[in-house]
Amino acid sequence: MNNHLPSFYELKYFQKVAEAKNLSMAAKVLGLSQPSLSISIKKLEEIVGAILFIRTKKGVQLTPAGQKLYIKSKKIFEYWEELRKEILGDELELRGTYSIGLHASVAQYILDLFMPALLQKYTELNINLVHDRSKEIARKVINLELDFGLVINPTLHPDLTLVHLTDDQVKFWVAKNPSAVQKIDSEHAVVICDSALDQVGKLLKDAQTKTKFTPKRFVYSSNLEVICELTHKGAGIGLLPQKVVNKHYQGQLKELNGMPVYKDKLYLIFRKDVINSLASKTLKDFICKSIKNS
């Protein structure tokens, strides 16, 4: 017996010979020449390490080893057919588990636009949410670690498909009744922001050029809801997306007039070579339609 595994066709040919009990008849049904079929059976016997057929005047007969292989191989093909149907069902029906990556702050204003309806409509669907920065989400989609990403201002990549969903704006915000440290002409002004966001550096640079605003004091946080709360309490000038403010503090914060604005774009990203089944396309279309129509 060698360590090679039999091929699908070798097992299938074996089954046909076992059922026909005649090499010539089996070869005819399979559309093969008898010598080719004999070679295939011989190769299978070498792989198994046992004689599978005994030649008789009427044709061939299974040996005890052949009978065992015939029974077990039938179960293999039955299992394969069951698995094939299950996979086909997942490809045609929206069920199973999909992963979606997005920043936690984006999640708070975007998920309720599609998740409740999605999970109510497709009762065999499971969603895994992964929260990270947009750049990291894009990397994970490219590397097949995530099925979809909802990301802000993604960089073009040959493996990614980008679908524009909605726009946003990052602005300078203060409390409805600004404190002393929320005034751009104060030497004690404080800026509260997430320094890791590309928008922040661009806005501060534009603010310096446009209004000569050069703050010396900063509070850094990666949590935009924390920045909202501190801005609301008068701790400093918050650099925040409009949609985040609208979700948590609409009417409680106000935009600083005359300051630069950074335009954001939210995209659904995915690998087209992976999201190609009917089920995954249905999920993609459901997300896009729900957000665009909101």
N, C-alpha and C positions, 0 to 999 in steps of 0.2 A: 504493500500500500504506500502510495506517495502522499505528499502533503498538499497536492493541488485539490481545489474544489471543482466538482462537475459544473458544467455550464447549464444554463436554462435549457438549451436545445438538446444537450446530451440526455438530460433527464426526460425531456418530452419525447425524444426518439425511443428511449427505453420503454416508456409507458405504452407507446403505440405498438411496439413489437410484442410486449407482454400481452396486450389486449387482442392483437391479431393472431398471435401464436405462429406467425409466419413472416420471415424476413422480406420475402418478395411482395406480399400483400401490404405490409407496413410501409415499405419503400414507395410503393405506388401511391398510397394514401398521402404520404408526406411529400411526394414529388421529388424523391431522391433516387439515385441509382443504388442497387443492392450493395455493391462494393463500398460505397460511401457510408451507407448505414451500418455495414459490418464493421468498418473502421471506427465509427462513433461508439458502437457497443463495446468493441475491444478496448478503446481508450477509457471508457467508463469502468470497465472491469479492472483495468490497471489502477485507476484512481481509488476504487473501493477496496481492491486487494482480494477479490473473490470472483469466482465464475458465476455469472448471473443466469445463463441459459444453457440448457442441454439440447443438442440437436436430436431430433427424432425423424422417423420416416414421414410423419405428417407435417413437420415444421420444427418449432422450438418449444421448450417447456421451461418454466422458471425453476431454478434451484431454490433451496431453502433461503439462501442469501438473497436471491433475486426476489422471492416473495416478500421478504422483509423490506427490501428497498422499494418495491412497488407500493406497499401499504404506506410507508413513511413518506415517499415522494408525493403520493396523492394528497397527503395532509399538508405538505409544503406548498403545493399549488393551490389548495383550498385556502390556506392562510394568506398566500400572495394575493389571491383574488379578493379576499376580504379586506386586506390592506389597501389594495388598489382602489376599491370602491370607497373606502373611508377617505383616502387622499383626494379622490375625485370629488367627493362630497364637500370636503373643506375648500377645494378650489372653486366649486360652483356656488356654495352657500356660505353666507357670512357667519362663520362659527370658528371656534378655536381661540387662540390667544394672539393678540397683536400688541406691539410695544410702541408707545408714542413718547418722544422726548421734547421737553420744553422748559423754559425758565419758570421757576415757581411763581414769579410775579405775572408773567404772561398767562400762566395757568388760571390765575384768579379771575381774569376778565374774559378768557376765551373758552374755557372748557364748558361752562354752562350753556354756551350757544349750540353745542352739539351732543355732549355726553349723555344728558338725561334721555333725550329722544332716541339716541343711538342704542343705548342699553335696553330701553323699553321695547324697541322694535325688533332687535335681534337678541333673543333670549339665550342663545347658545354662544354668545360672544363674550370674551374676557379681554380686558384692556390692562396692560401694565404701563403706568406712568413713570417716567424717569425725569427728574428735575436737575438741570445743569445750565451752564451758560450756553448761549447760542452756538458759539464756535465749537464747544465740546460736543454738543448735540449733533452738529453737522458731521464732525469727525466720526461719531459712533454710527451714524446712518451710512456713511461711506464704507466703514469697516464691517457692515452687516451686523452690528450690535443692536441696532434699533430698526424697526420697520419704517417709521415716519418721524419727522421732526417738525415742530412749529417754531420757527426761528426768526429772529429780527436781523434784517440786512445780511443775508448769507452771501458768502463769496462764491462766485461761479466755480464749478468743478465739473470735469467731463463725465463723472459717474453719477452726478445728481440731476434730478429734474426739479425745477422750482415752479411753484404755482403761487402767484400773488393773491393774497386773501384780503388784506385791509391795511390802512395806513394809520400812523400815530405820529405824535410830535413830542419831543423832549423839550421841556421849558424850565425857566427859572420861576419858582413858586415861593410865596410867603404866606403867613397867616392872614386871615381876613382883617385883623387889626395888627399890623406888623410891629414887631418889637424893635428895639434899637439896633440889634445885631442883624436885622433883616433889611437894612437900608444900604444900598450900594454905595452911598457917599460917606458911609461911616468907616473910620479906620479900624473899627473893632468888628466889622462885618464877618459873619461865619457862613461858610458854604458846606452844606451836607450833601454827600453824593457817594456813588459807587465808583471808585477810581478805576476799576477794571473795565468799565464800559467805554467803548470807543467814543461814544457821543459826548461824554463828559469833557475829555481833553479838547475836543473840537469846539464845544460851546464856550469853555473858559477862555480859549484863545481868541475866539470871535468876539467875546464880551470885552476883552482887553483892547482889541482893535477898535471896536465900535463905541464903547462907552468909557474906556480907560479904567474899567473895573478890575482891580488887581488885589483880590482878597489875600490876607496873610494867614487866616485861620480856617482850618478844615476839620470836619468830622466825617470819617469814612465808614460806610456800612454796605454790605452786599445785599441787605434786605431792604427792598424798596418800600415795604409797609412801615418799617422802622423809620425810614427817612420821612415818609408822610407824617407820621405821628410827631416826630421831633419838629418838623416844619410847622405843623399845626399848633404846637405848644410854644412856638416862637424861638426855638433854639438856633435857628439859622435859615439861610436861603436854601431851599431844596431843589435839586436837579432831578426832575421826575417826568415820566411819560404821562401824557394827558389821560390815557385810558386807565392808568393806575390811580390817578387822582380822582377821576370820575367814579371809579368803583368804590373807593373808600372814603373820600373826603370832598365830594362834590358840594360846592357852596361854602366850604369851610376854608379852602385855600384859594388864593387868587394869583393870577399870572403877573409877573413883573413886566410892565409895559416898557417897550423900547429895547428889550434884551433880545439877543439872537435866539432862534428856534432851530432845532435839529429834526429833520423829517425822517421818521422811521417807516419801514415797510415790513409787514409780517408775511412770511411765506410758509407754505406747506412744502417740505422737501422729502424726497424719497429716491430710491434707486429704481429706475424704470426696468432694469433687468431682473429685479426681484419682485416688484409690485406689478405682476403681469397676469395674475389669475382673475377670474370674474369676481371672486369674493373680495380680493384686495382692491380691485378697481371700484367696487361698490362702496367700500369703506372710504376710499379717497374721495369719491364723488359726494358722498354723504357729508363729509367734513367740509369740503369746499363750498357746497351749496348752502349748508347751514350757516356758515360764517359770512359768506357773501350776501345772503338774504337777511341777515340780522340788522 
